Amino acid sequence: MSYARVIVKKERRKDARQLQSPWVYSNQIHKAPYAVQAGEVVCFELDSGELIGTGYYNPQSQIAGRVLSQNKQETIDQAFFKERFERSR
């Protein structure tokens, strides 16, 4: 599935693959499409295209992003959450 891209400032991560926190703060957002709605799933990336992760975006919150997965190929849908809940048992 293809998601809108939200570009995160370079200093957000030394290495985007090392997820230090699942949160992306609003002051770390470099560029986001105006059409993205609060609660929409997006791809958080560096300018270089390096993936930080896929997750929820809310431009109206100080915690603007909540990363759910670092796998760009993974679709965030009902099956995603069902598998996560079953795995947590």
Backbone torsions as a table, in degrees:
resi	resn	phi	psi	omega
1	MET	NA	144.0	-179.3
2	SER	-102.7	127.0	179.9
3	TYR	-114.2	157.0	174.7
4	ALA	-60.9	148.7	-179.5
5	ARG	-97.3	129.8	171.8
6	VAL	-113.5	121.9	-176.1
7	ILE	-91.1	129.0	-177.6
8	VAL	-105.1	142.9	179.2
9	LYS	-57.5	143.5	-174.9
10	LYS	-56.2	-39.4	-176.8
11	GLU	-71.2	-4.6	178.0
12	ARG	-59.4	-38.3	-177.7
13	ARG	-138.4	136.5	170.6
14	LYS	-70.9	-40.3	177.7
15	ASP	-137.8	110.9	-173.7
16	ALA	-58.4	-24.2	-180.0
17	ARG	-75.4	-16.9	177.7
18	GLN	-92.1	94.8	-179.5
19	LEU	-77.4	106.6	-179.1
20	GLN	-84.2	-27.0	179.8
21	SER	-153.3	145.2	178.0
22	PRO	-78.4	0.5	-177.7
23	TRP	-102.3	143.3	171.5
24	VAL	-121.2	117.8	-177.3
25	TYR	-81.4	154.5	-176.2
26	SER	-59.0	-33.6	179.7
27	ASN	-75.3	-3.9	177.4
28	GLN	-97.9	-6.2	179.8
29	ILE	-80.5	126.4	177.9
30	HIS	-92.3	-45.7	-175.0
31	LYS	-152.7	134.1	176.4
32	ALA	-142.7	142.1	178.0
33	PRO	-63.4	138.4	179.8
34	TYR	-63.7	-27.8	-175.5
35	ALA	-75.7	-9.2	-178.7
36	VAL	-72.3	127.1	-179.0
37	GLN	-91.1	153.2	175.1
38	ALA	-58.1	131.3	179.9
39	GLY	90.3	-2.3	179.7
40	GLU	-76.6	147.3	176.4
41	VAL	-82.8	131.5	-178.9
42	VAL	-135.8	168.9	171.6
43	CYS	-100.6	123.0	173.9
44	PHE	-92.2	123.1	-176.2
45	GLU	-137.7	158.6	168.5
46	LEU	-81.4	165.6	177.2
47	ASP	-53.6	-32.6	-178.2
48	SER	-70.6	-11.4	-177.0
49	GLY	95.5	-3.7	179.0
50	GLU	-67.1	127.5	-176.1
51	LEU	-73.4	133.2	168.1
52	ILE	-94.3	-47.3	177.1
53	GLY	167.6	173.9	177.6
54	THR	-110.9	136.6	-179.5
55	GLY	-175.3	-170.2	-178.9
56	TYR	-80.7	144.0	178.8
57	TYR	-123.4	135.2	175.0
58	ASN	-139.3	102.5	-177.7
59	PRO	-68.4	-9.7	-177.6
60	GLN	-97.7	6.1	-177.4
61	SER	-118.7	151.5	174.6
62	GLN	-65.8	-33.9	171.9
63	ILE	-92.6	89.2	-172.4
64	ALA	-75.7	-23.6	-178.3
65	GLY	-135.2	143.0	175.2
66	ARG	-128.7	104.8	-175.3
67	VAL	-75.2	128.8	179.6
68	LEU	-104.9	-29.1	-175.9
69	SER	-151.9	147.8	174.0
70	GLN	-104.5	11.6	178.8
71	ASN	-101.7	109.1	-177.1
72	LYS	-62.2	-25.9	-178.0
73	GLN	-81.8	-12.8	-175.8
74	GLU	-78.6	132.1	177.7
75	THR	-91.7	130.7	178.4
76	ILE	-90.8	102.6	-178.4
77	ASP	-148.6	-168.8	-179.1
78	GLN	-59.7	-40.9	179.9
79	ALA	-64.0	-36.2	177.3
80	PHE	-58.5	-49.8	-177.7
81	PHE	-70.4	-37.5	178.3
82	LYS	-59.7	-46.0	179.8
83	GLU	-63.3	-40.7	179.5
84	ARG	-65.5	-43.0	179.5
85	PHE	-65.3	-41.8	179.4
86	GLU	-65.5	-37.7	179.5
87	ARG	-67.8	-27.0	-176.3
88	SER	-80.7	-9.7	-179.1
89	ARG	-69.0	NA	NA
